[in-house]
Amino acid sequence: MMERVRKYFLSVRGEAQRVSWPSRKEVITFTVLILLMTVILAAYLGLLDVIFQQGVRVLLRLTGKVS
């Protein structure tokens, strides 16, 4: 059993050494890109929320449910 665990971890280590790791510049670039896209998506969804909120309020006023 212990031999199988040892072989497994040796295999994991070997695979990790073959991985093509990104450079520091690539990591920073992709991090900034993801943060920017997150802010843009949050603003877009927030705008949609406000638009739908106003639409529901108008519909409720038209039906007389809310004053």
Sequence and secondary structure as in RCSB ss.txt:
>XXXX:A:sequence
MMERVRKYFLSVRGEAQRVSWPSRKEVITFTVLILLMTVILAAYLGLLDVIFQQGVRVLLRLTGKVS
>XXXX:A:secstr
 HHHHHHHHHHHHHHHHHS    HHHHHHHHHHHHHHHHHHHHHHHHHHHHHHHHHHHHHHHHTS  
